[in-house]
Amino acid sequence: MSRPPALSNRQRWFQSQWLEVDRALRDGATLAQRRDRPWWDQWVLAGRQRELRAARSVLGWLAGGIPDPSINLDPTNLDPTNRGGSGWDPEDDTASSASVLNSPLGRSATRPINRSPTQPANSAANQAAGGANPSANAPPNRPIGSGAIDSSRNPPPPPEDPASGSTPTALDLTLWRSTLFDDAVARLTVDRLVNLTGSPLEIEILHPDRRRELLALVLRRVERGLEEVRRDRLRGDRLLAQQEALLQTWWVQLLDDFLGDWLTERSTLRSGSGALRLQRDRLLQDWPIVATDILNRAVELGPLLEHLLWGLPLTVDGVTVEAGTGAALDRASALLHNLVLCLACAVVQPVLNRYGDREGLKLALFDRRWLPTREVERFRNDLAWKYRVQRWVSEPKAIYESRYWLLTASDRGIVALPVYAPRNQEWRALSGVPLGVTLLIEARDAIAPRVRATVTLAGRGALMVLQAIGRGLGFIGRGIIQGLGDALDRRKT
């Protein structure tokens, strides 16, 4: 089997840009297939597609040709001895990595980043969380700097895993991770992140500034978690066994980072209503609820981490796709968005559950439209009803339909993306009400077509009978009219 062609330095320089343009073209093609869009939206979409194709042509000219997206970017193609016929120059690779970080995907960064080939990926999420001035746009009664994270806490870069390839391979995976995280920063840390899923999310109640801060902290925590997983060499079954422990560790650390000085037994927050104490132990008691209702949606965490760290392929709709392809970019981006949004909702849930009625906390964290007690209680009741329906109806239905629902950020807002995944083992483990729901769905699937066919047949029979009766009545009417006409003619004669 022939090996795919190697990427030249110029192509690697523009790799993230053409992947982003390709994905935008695919999204536009998907939207163009919808016939329910008004004609002016179709015109605007057609113009945008033309601009994207022109941008792709310019990128192809600058890069000296764009590889076919179906070609696998095999790490072996990046061997130092196979770099377009010339020797590998570390300076070129460093410049390539820096150029991607300064691309439009990293527009939330405050300054360029230059890192060496062995330095771990700290993309725009790091600067979005800690590089900006924490006092800008901060609501009152918020302790400044409580959400900031010292960059010195980053773990040192571990030595490269011999099984994962040489240093140039690790550099390409670093570029791949930077592309995904920069795209996540650009889509998640926006001013208006509208929830279009049809069900409430905990982060909706936050002030936009606090929501952006929390999402940036989650992205940075996930980046650090990647380095910790690589340092501990967690792969395969070991990573799967440690998945819940990883999520719990990240959740606890995010509570500490987001709430800052509030989340200690001795610290206080001075507000108009007096001193407010946040007990850390009370918040940590909600871990079983968080794990069952929220973080259980953070699916395929192990495959995502192995894909980001070692470039292992992902499974998309039952098909294995390699790192570097458009399908892998879309699925990895969706899984990363889902993980970040689930962790952010998991951080807000215990705060809303335990301290949602504290006036000082509401003024510091919540959006203004959620400040009244009635609105807060309504929001909490909506969340409680959502998780009841999810536990008893929605999740068993998703299991029976062999699908997951991923929370992803699109250009319009947060949407629920259905993805196929075999869940036969979970289906066999169902019992009680969830099993009854699946049996009702199965019975409906079995009975509904027959009932529909019977009703259709009965309707057609009734229509034929009514048509026959109508024709008979028509003939009777015509006979009566003709008889009256003949009688009138006889009288005239």
C-alpha positions as CSV (number, residue, x, y, z in Angstrom):
1,M,0.0,0.0,0.0
2,S,1.5,3.3,-1.0
3,R,2.1,6.0,1.6
4,P,0.2,9.3,1.3
5,P,2.3,12.2,0.1
6,A,4.1,14.2,2.8
7,L,3.1,17.8,3.5
8,S,5.6,20.4,2.6
9,N,6.5,23.2,5.0
10,R,4.3,25.7,3.1
11,Q,1.3,23.3,3.3
12,R,1.8,22.7,7.0
13,W,2.0,26.5,7.5
14,F,-1.6,26.9,6.1
15,Q,-3.0,23.6,7.4
16,S,-5.3,25.0,10.0
17,Q,-6.6,27.7,7.7
18,W,-7.6,25.4,4.9
19,L,-9.2,22.9,7.4
20,E,-11.3,25.8,8.7
21,V,-12.4,26.9,5.2
22,D,-13.2,23.3,4.3
23,R,-15.4,22.9,7.3
24,A,-17.2,26.2,6.6
25,L,-17.8,25.1,3.0
26,R,-19.3,21.8,4.3
27,D,-21.5,23.7,6.8
28,G,-22.7,25.9,4.1
29,A,-23.5,23.0,1.8
30,T,-25.5,21.4,4.6
31,L,-27.5,24.6,5.2
32,A,-28.1,25.0,1.4
33,Q,-29.9,21.6,1.4
34,R,-32.6,23.0,3.7
35,R,-35.6,24.2,1.7
36,D,-37.3,26.0,4.6
37,R,-34.9,28.9,4.5
38,P,-36.2,32.2,2.9
39,W,-34.9,33.2,-0.5
40,W,-32.7,36.1,0.9
41,D,-30.9,33.7,3.2
42,Q,-30.2,31.5,0.2
43,W,-28.7,34.4,-1.6
44,V,-26.5,35.4,1.3
45,L,-25.4,31.8,1.8
46,A,-24.6,31.5,-1.9
47,G,-22.4,34.6,-1.7
48,R,-20.6,33.3,1.4
49,Q,-19.9,30.0,-0.4
50,R,-18.4,31.9,-3.3
51,E,-16.2,33.9,-0.9
52,L,-15.1,30.7,0.9
53,R,-14.2,29.0,-2.4
54,A,-12.2,32.1,-3.4
55,A,-10.4,32.1,-0.1
56,R,-9.6,28.4,-0.6
57,S,-8.1,29.1,-4.0
58,V,-5.9,31.8,-2.5
59,L,-4.8,29.4,0.3
60,G,-4.0,26.8,-2.4
61,W,-1.9,29.3,-4.3
62,L,-0.1,30.4,-1.1
63,A,0.5,26.9,0.1
64,G,1.6,25.5,-3.3
65,G,-1.4,23.2,-3.5
66,I,-3.9,21.9,-1.0
67,P,-3.9,18.1,-0.4
68,D,-7.1,16.1,-0.9
69,P,-9.1,16.1,2.4
70,S,-9.5,12.4,2.1
71,I,-5.8,11.8,2.3
72,N,-4.7,10.8,5.7
73,L,-2.1,13.0,7.3
74,D,0.0,10.0,8.4
75,P,2.5,11.0,11.1
76,T,5.1,8.9,9.3
77,N,4.8,11.5,6.5
78,L,6.4,14.0,8.8
79,D,9.7,12.1,9.1
80,P,12.7,14.5,9.2
81,T,14.2,12.7,6.2
82,N,11.0,13.1,4.1
83,R,10.4,16.9,4.1
84,G,9.9,17.7,0.5
85,G,13.3,16.3,-0.4
86,S,15.2,18.5,2.1
87,G,16.4,18.2,5.6
88,W,14.1,19.1,8.5
89,D,14.6,22.6,9.9
90,P,13.4,23.1,13.5
91,E,13.1,26.8,12.9
92,D,10.6,26.2,10.1
93,D,8.5,24.0,12.3
94,T,8.5,26.6,15.1
95,A,7.5,29.3,12.7
96,S,4.7,27.1,11.4
97,S,3.3,26.4,14.8
98,A,3.4,30.1,15.7
99,S,1.6,31.1,12.5
100,V,-1.3,28.8,13.3
101,L,-1.7,30.3,16.7
102,N,-1.8,33.8,15.1
103,S,-4.5,32.6,12.6
104,P,-8.1,33.7,12.7
105,L,-8.9,30.7,14.9
106,G,-6.8,32.3,17.6
107,R,-8.3,35.8,17.3
108,S,-9.2,35.8,21.0
109,A,-5.5,35.7,21.9
110,T,-4.0,39.0,23.1
111,R,-0.5,38.5,21.7
112,P,1.4,36.0,19.5
113,I,2.8,32.9,21.1
114,N,6.2,31.4,20.1
115,R,7.0,28.0,21.5
116,S,9.5,25.3,20.8
117,P,8.6,22.0,19.3
118,T,8.6,20.2,22.6
119,Q,6.5,22.8,24.5
120,P,3.0,21.7,25.3
121,A,0.1,23.4,23.5
122,N,-1.2,26.4,25.4
123,S,-3.5,27.9,22.9
124,A,-5.8,30.9,23.0
125,A,-7.8,29.4,25.8
126,N,-4.9,30.1,28.2
127,Q,-4.8,33.8,27.3
128,A,-8.6,34.1,27.2
129,A,-8.6,32.8,30.8
130,G,-5.6,34.6,32.3
131,G,-4.2,37.0,29.7
132,A,-6.9,39.5,29.7
133,N,-7.5,42.2,32.4
134,P,-9.8,40.6,35.0
135,S,-11.1,43.9,36.1
136,A,-12.5,44.8,32.7
137,N,-16.3,44.3,32.3
138,A,-16.4,42.8,35.8
139,P,-19.8,43.2,37.6
140,P,-19.8,44.6,41.2
141,N,-19.2,42.4,44.2
142,R,-17.0,40.0,42.3
143,P,-13.6,39.5,43.9
144,I,-11.1,40.4,41.1
145,G,-8.7,37.7,40.2
146,S,-10.6,34.9,41.8
147,G,-10.9,33.1,38.4
148,A,-7.3,33.8,37.3
149,I,-4.8,30.9,37.1
150,D,-1.1,31.3,37.4
151,S,0.6,29.9,34.3
152,S,3.4,28.7,36.5
153,R,1.0,25.9,37.7
154,N,1.3,24.3,34.3
155,P,3.0,20.9,34.6
156,P,6.4,20.7,32.9
157,P,6.3,19.0,29.5
158,P,6.9,15.3,29.8
159,P,9.4,13.5,27.6
160,E,8.0,12.2,24.3
161,D,6.5,8.7,24.3
162,P,8.7,6.5,22.1
163,A,5.6,4.7,20.9
164,S,4.0,7.9,19.7
165,G,6.7,8.8,17.2
166,S,9.5,11.3,16.9
167,T,9.6,15.0,17.8
168,P,8.3,16.2,14.4
169,T,5.2,13.9,14.9
170,A,4.5,15.5,18.3
171,L,4.8,18.9,16.7
172,D,2.2,18.1,14.1
173,L,-0.2,16.8,16.9
174,T,0.5,20.1,18.8
175,L,-0.6,22.0,15.7
176,W,-3.7,19.8,15.5
177,R,-4.6,20.4,19.1
178,S,-4.0,24.1,18.8
179,T,-6.4,24.2,15.8
180,L,-9.2,22.5,17.8
181,F,-8.7,24.6,20.9
182,D,-8.5,27.9,19.0
183,D,-11.7,27.0,17.2
184,A,-13.4,26.2,20.5
185,V,-12.3,29.5,22.0
186,A,-13.6,31.4,19.0
187,R,-17.0,29.6,19.2
188,L,-17.6,29.3,22.9
189,T,-16.2,32.6,24.3
190,V,-18.5,34.9,22.5
191,D,-20.8,37.7,23.8
192,R,-24.1,36.0,22.8
193,L,-24.1,32.2,23.2
194,V,-27.7,31.4,22.6
195,N,-29.1,28.1,23.7
196,L,-31.0,26.5,20.8
197,T,-31.3,23.0,22.2
198,G,-34.9,23.5,23.5
199,S,-34.0,22.6,27.1
200,P,-32.4,24.8,29.7
201,L,-28.6,24.8,30.5
202,E,-27.1,25.9,33.8
203,I,-24.7,28.4,32.1
204,E,-27.7,30.4,30.8
205,I,-28.2,32.0,34.2
206,L,-24.6,33.4,34.3
207,H,-23.7,37.0,33.4
208,P,-22.1,37.0,29.9
209,D,-18.7,38.0,31.4
210,R,-18.9,35.3,34.0
211,R,-19.9,32.7,31.4
212,R,-17.0,33.6,29.1
213,E,-14.6,33.4,32.1
214,L,-16.0,30.0,33.1
215,L,-15.8,28.5,29.5
216,A,-12.2,29.8,29.1
217,L,-11.2,28.3,32.4
218,V,-12.7,24.9,31.4
219,L,-10.8,25.0,28.1
220,R,-7.6,25.7,29.9
221,R,-8.4,23.0,32.5
222,V,-8.9,20.4,29.6
223,E,-5.6,21.5,28.1
224,R,-3.8,20.9,31.4
225,G,-5.6,17.6,31.8
226,L,-4.2,16.5,28.4
227,E,-0.7,17.1,29.6
228,E,-1.4,15.2,32.9
229,V,-2.8,12.3,30.9
230,R,0.3,12.2,28.7
231,R,2.6,12.5,31.8
232,D,0.8,9.6,33.5
233,R,0.8,7.6,30.2
234,L,-2.9,6.7,30.5
235,R,-4.0,4.8,27.5
236,G,-6.5,2.2,26.5
237,D,-8.1,0.4,29.4
238,R,-6.3,2.4,32.0
239,L,-7.7,5.6,30.6
240,L,-11.2,4.2,30.4
241,A,-10.9,3.1,34.1
242,Q,-9.8,6.5,35.2
243,Q,-12.4,8.5,33.1
244,E,-14.7,9.2,36.0
245,A,-11.8,10.1,38.3
246,L,-10.5,12.5,35.7
247,L,-13.8,14.2,35.4
248,Q,-14.2,14.5,39.1
249,T,-10.7,16.0,39.5
250,W,-11.4,18.5,36.8
251,W,-14.7,19.4,38.3
252,V,-13.3,20.1,41.7
253,Q,-10.4,22.1,40.3
254,L,-12.8,24.2,38.2
255,L,-14.9,24.9,41.3
256,D,-11.8,26.2,43.0
257,D,-10.7,28.3,40.0
258,F,-14.0,29.8,39.2
259,L,-15.3,30.7,42.7
260,G,-11.8,31.7,43.9
261,D,-11.7,33.1,47.4
262,W,-15.4,32.4,48.0
263,L,-14.9,28.6,48.0
264,T,-13.2,28.3,51.4
265,E,-14.6,27.8,54.9
266,R,-13.1,31.1,56.2
267,S,-13.4,33.6,53.4
268,T,-16.4,35.9,53.2
269,L,-18.0,38.1,50.5
270,R,-19.1,41.5,51.7
271,S,-22.3,42.7,50.1
272,G,-25.4,44.7,50.9
273,S,-27.0,41.7,52.6
274,G,-24.1,41.0,54.9
275,A,-21.5,38.3,54.9
276,L,-21.8,35.3,52.6
277,R,-20.0,32.1,53.3
278,L,-19.6,29.4,50.7
279,Q,-18.9,26.0,52.1
280,R,-16.8,23.9,49.8
281,D,-17.9,20.6,51.4
282,R,-21.5,21.3,50.6
283,L,-20.8,21.9,47.0
284,L,-18.7,18.7,46.7
285,Q,-21.7,16.7,48.1
286,D,-23.5,17.3,44.8
287,W,-20.9,15.2,42.8
288,P,-23.3,12.1,42.5
289,I,-26.0,14.4,41.0
290,V,-23.5,16.1,38.7
291,A,-22.0,12.8,37.5
292,T,-25.4,11.2,36.9
293,D,-27.3,14.0,35.3
294,I,-24.7,16.2,33.5
295,L,-21.3,14.6,33.1
296,N,-22.7,11.3,31.8
297,R,-23.3,13.3,28.6
298,A,-19.5,13.8,28.2
299,V,-19.2,10.7,26.0
300,E,-16.2,9.2,24.3
301,L,-13.8,11.1,26.6
302,G,-11.1,8.3,26.3
303,P,-11.1,8.3,22.4
304,L,-11.0,12.1,22.3
305,L,-8.0,12.3,24.6
306,E,-6.2,9.6,22.7
307,H,-6.9,11.3,19.5
308,L,-5.6,14.7,20.7
309,L,-2.5,13.3,22.4
310,W,-1.4,10.5,20.1
311,G,-3.4,11.0,16.9
312,L,-5.3,7.8,17.2
313,P,-8.3,7.5,14.8
314,L,-11.9,8.3,15.7
315,T,-15.0,6.3,14.9
316,V,-17.5,8.4,13.0
317,D,-20.9,6.7,12.3
318,G,-19.2,3.3,12.4
319,V,-16.3,4.3,10.1
320,T,-12.7,4.9,11.3
321,V,-11.3,8.2,10.3
322,E,-7.7,9.3,10.7
323,A,-6.4,12.5,12.3
324,G,-6.0,15.3,9.9
325,T,-9.2,14.6,7.8
326,G,-12.2,16.8,7.7
327,A,-14.4,14.2,9.3
328,A,-12.0,13.8,12.2
329,L,-11.9,17.6,12.7
330,D,-15.7,17.9,12.8
331,R,-16.1,15.0,15.3
332,A,-13.2,16.0,17.6
333,S,-14.5,19.6,17.6
334,A,-18.0,18.4,18.5
335,L,-16.7,16.1,21.3
336,L,-14.5,18.9,22.7
337,H,-17.4,21.4,22.7
338,N,-19.6,18.9,24.4
339,L,-17.0,18.2,27.1
340,V,-16.4,21.9,27.8
341,L,-20.1,22.7,28.0
342,C,-20.9,19.7,30.2
343,L,-18.1,20.7,32.6
344,A,-19.2,24.3,32.7
345,C,-22.8,23.3,33.5
346,A,-21.5,20.9,36.2
347,V,-19.7,23.8,37.9
348,V,-22.8,26.0,38.0
349,Q,-25.2,23.2,39.1
350,P,-24.1,23.0,42.8
351,V,-23.8,26.7,43.1
352,L,-27.3,27.2,41.8
353,N,-28.6,24.3,43.9
354,R,-27.0,25.3,47.2
355,Y,-26.7,29.1,47.0
356,G,-29.1,30.2,44.3
357,D,-31.1,32.3,46.8
358,R,-28.1,34.3,48.1
359,E,-28.4,37.9,47.0
360,G,-24.6,38.6,47.0
361,L,-23.9,35.6,44.8
362,K,-26.7,36.5,42.4
363,L,-25.4,40.0,41.9
364,A,-21.9,38.8,41.3
365,L,-22.7,35.8,39.0
366,F,-26.1,35.9,37.5
367,D,-27.5,37.8,34.5
368,R,-29.8,40.7,35.4
369,R,-32.9,39.0,34.0
370,W,-32.4,36.1,36.5
371,L,-32.1,38.2,39.6
372,P,-35.7,38.0,40.8
373,T,-36.4,35.1,43.2
374,R,-39.3,34.0,41.1
375,E,-37.1,33.7,37.9
376,V,-34.4,31.8,39.8
377,E,-37.0,29.3,41.2
378,R,-38.6,28.9,37.8
379,F,-35.2,28.2,36.2
380,R,-34.4,25.6,38.9
381,N,-37.7,23.9,38.5
382,D,-37.2,23.8,34.7
383,L,-33.8,22.2,35.2
384,A,-35.3,19.6,37.7
385,W,-38.1,18.7,35.2
386,K,-35.5,18.5,32.4
387,Y,-33.4,15.9,34.2
388,R,-36.5,13.9,35.2
389,V,-37.6,13.7,31.6
390,Q,-34.0,13.0,30.5
391,R,-33.6,10.2,33.1
392,W,-36.9,8.4,32.4
393,V,-37.7,9.2,28.8
394,S,-35.0,10.9,26.7
395,E,-32.0,8.8,27.6
396,P,-33.8,5.4,27.2
397,K,-35.1,6.6,23.9
398,A,-31.5,7.7,22.8
399,I,-30.2,4.3,23.9
400,Y,-32.8,2.5,22.0
401,E,-32.1,4.6,18.9
402,S,-28.3,4.0,19.2
403,R,-27.4,7.7,19.4
404,Y,-25.9,10.3,21.6
405,W,-26.8,14.0,21.7
406,L,-23.7,16.3,21.8
407,L,-23.8,19.9,22.8
408,T,-21.9,21.9,20.2
409,A,-21.4,25.6,19.5
410,S,-22.3,26.6,16.0
411,D,-22.5,30.1,14.4
412,R,-26.1,30.4,15.6
413,G,-25.5,29.2,19.2
414,I,-25.5,26.0,21.2
415,V,-27.2,23.1,19.4
416,A,-27.8,19.4,20.1
417,L,-26.1,17.3,17.5
418,P,-27.2,13.6,17.2
419,V,-24.4,11.1,16.5
420,Y,-24.7,7.4,15.9
421,A,-23.1,5.0,18.5
422,P,-23.9,1.4,19.2
423,R,-25.4,1.2,22.8
424,N,-26.6,-2.4,22.9
425,Q,-25.0,-3.2,26.3
426,E,-26.7,-0.1,27.9
427,W,-30.1,-1.2,26.3
428,R,-29.8,-4.7,27.8
429,A,-29.0,-3.2,31.2
430,L,-32.2,-1.1,31.3
431,S,-34.9,-2.0,33.8
432,G,-38.0,-0.5,35.3
433,V,-39.5,2.6,33.8
434,P,-36.7,3.2,31.2
435,L,-37.2,-0.3,29.9
436,G,-40.9,0.3,29.8
437,V,-40.3,3.4,27.7
438,T,-38.3,1.4,25.2
439,L,-41.0,-1.3,25.1
440,L,-43.6,1.4,24.4
441,I,-41.5,2.7,21.5
442,E,-41.0,-0.8,20.1
443,A,-44.8,-1.4,20.4
444,R,-45.5,1.8,18.7
445,D,-43.1,1.0,15.9
446,A,-44.7,-2.4,15.5
447,I,-48.4,-1.3,15.7
448,A,-48.3,2.1,14.1
449,P,-47.7,1.1,10.5
450,R,-50.5,-1.5,10.7
451,V,-52.9,0.9,12.3
452,R,-51.9,3.5,9.8
453,A,-52.5,1.1,6.9
454,T,-55.8,0.0,8.4
455,V,-57.0,3.6,8.8
456,T,-55.9,4.4,5.3
457,L,-57.7,1.4,3.8
458,A,-60.9,2.3,5.8
459,G,-60.6,5.9,4.7
460,R,-60.3,4.9,1.1
461,G,-63.3,2.5,1.4
462,A,-65.4,5.2,3.1
463,L,-64.4,7.6,0.3
464,M,-65.5,5.1,-2.4
465,V,-68.9,4.6,-0.6
466,L,-69.4,8.3,-0.2
467,Q,-68.5,8.8,-3.9
468,A,-71.1,6.1,-4.9
469,I,-73.7,7.7,-2.7
470,G,-72.9,11.1,-4.1
471,R,-73.2,9.8,-7.7
472,G,-76.6,8.2,-6.8
473,L,-77.9,11.4,-5.3
474,G,-76.7,13.3,-8.4
475,F,-78.6,11.0,-10.7
476,I,-81.7,11.3,-8.5
477,G,-81.4,15.1,-8.6
478,R,-80.8,15.2,-12.4
479,G,-83.9,13.0,-12.8
480,I,-86.0,15.3,-10.7
481,I,-84.8,18.4,-12.6
482,Q,-85.5,16.7,-16.0
483,G,-89.0,15.7,-14.8
484,L,-89.8,19.2,-13.8
485,G,-88.5,20.5,-17.1
486,D,-90.7,18.0,-19.1
487,A,-93.7,19.0,-17.0
488,L,-93.1,22.7,-17.8
489,D,-92.7,22.0,-21.5
490,R,-96.0,20.1,-21.6
491,R,-97.9,22.9,-19.9
492,K,-96.5,25.4,-22.5
493,T,-97.7,23.2,-25.3
